[in-house]
Amino acid sequence: MKALMRLAIGVLLTELTFGFSAHTVADNGLPREGSGNRAASTIPLGASWRLGAPVSFENLTVFPVIGDESLDTGSFITLDEGLRSGKVTLTEIGAKGRVRRIGAGRQASDNAEVNKLMLTNRSGKTLILIAGEMVVGGKQDRIVGHDCLVASNNIPVKLDVFCVEPGRWNEDAAFGQSRRVEQADTRNVRRTTRDRTGRSGGSSWSLGGGNASGGNGAFAPAEALTIAPSNVREKAQASKDQSRVWAEVARTERENKTSSATGNLNAVFEDKQVRARLEDYQHAFAKAITGRNVVGVVVAVGGKLRSADVFATHSLFGVYWPKLLKSYSLEAASAGKAMSESISVAAAEAFLSHTEGTKSPGGNARTYRLIEHQSDKDASFELLSASKPSLSPIHFNRVTKQ
């Protein structure tokens, strides 16, 4: 009799233990092993995430995301910091060699690749890269293709990128943090880049304080860097389609009544009239989204939810916020005078969960995991540290497909 009672108690405790474990994993927003392709929960990924009061200007509405967790991100470095210090470098792949076609009817007379760059991280910290971050220069301006982490060592690694300047190839050999594109300069497409020793060419360039320039191109400080608007980001990280990225860049140009000799997305940001409109948005939001516990935002344009970006800490969000605000502002400015409809808190909160769709885990087993969910309407991405996968995401992004 006692043996039977002990057996029954053991079975009950086992069931309670497994039930508690599954509930804990679900609250952390991470998929259970063996769960397959399941619809996602509407519980926000971060157990402590909650929304603050929304801030609106014209047709842009931003909900601050507040989080109480305090994760240690001191061992990470961002792309801006890495380029500024010179400890992170980007280079084109290949050298002179065979001729191959790039895009419609154009040729590239080397072995460089449109959708790959080489990146070296010698910072001593793990590099964070966010989908849509723009890298300017080289043979074409590119954006980072997906969230990832890059360990610090002397080994160059391939970086997935998408071109956002279809009309230029084989002009600049160097990558800097940004190149100011003035309307008066778009007539002169050919440019020469010099490294800091004054020699022409070179396969990489990094800003070690101050500005550098060569030929007709000028490099601006980190504040000029930005992230592509969510319609372009989505075509890169969700659709993974270069032609669709180019189509969205062209659409952004048309909607803002801008043009450049190379179809350059950065030229839209740098257009004088566009910059004036973006400054209005920046003045409206820069000081409105404040607070020590703000770790991200949910964004709506014209009364429709467009994107969410949430980070592991307030300090990490603070680094990306100026660039993200420019991105959201361009998206809102590109939408014209669409009537703004109110967004319910419940809808914004639900946007902080997985997209209801298939799960596609990826990443580097030693450094990071990138969990991707996609449906017909949305896509979501969670960047996790491989060493601490049970913690909240280093970066969570959700975008609406357009």
Secondary structure, 3 states (H helix, E strand, C coil): CHHHHHHHHHHHHHHHHHHHHHHHHHHCCCCCCCCCCCCCCCCCCCCCCEECCCEEECCEEEEEEECCCCCCCCCEEEHHHHHHHCCEEEECCCCEEEEEEECCCEEEEECCCCCEEEEEECCCCEEEECCCEEEEECCCCEEECCCEEECCCCCCEEEEEEECCCCCCCCCCCEECCEECCHHHCCCCCCCCECCCCCECCCCCCCCCCCCEECCEEECCHHHCCECCHHHHHHHHCCCCHHHHHHHHHHHHHHCCCCCCCCCHHHHHHCHHHHHHHHHHHHHHCCCCCCCCEEEEEEEECCEEEEEEEECCHHHHHHHHHHHHHHHHHHHHHCCCCCCCCCCHHHHHHCCCCCCCEEEEEEECCCEEEEEEECCCEEEEEEEECCCCCCCCCEEEEEECC
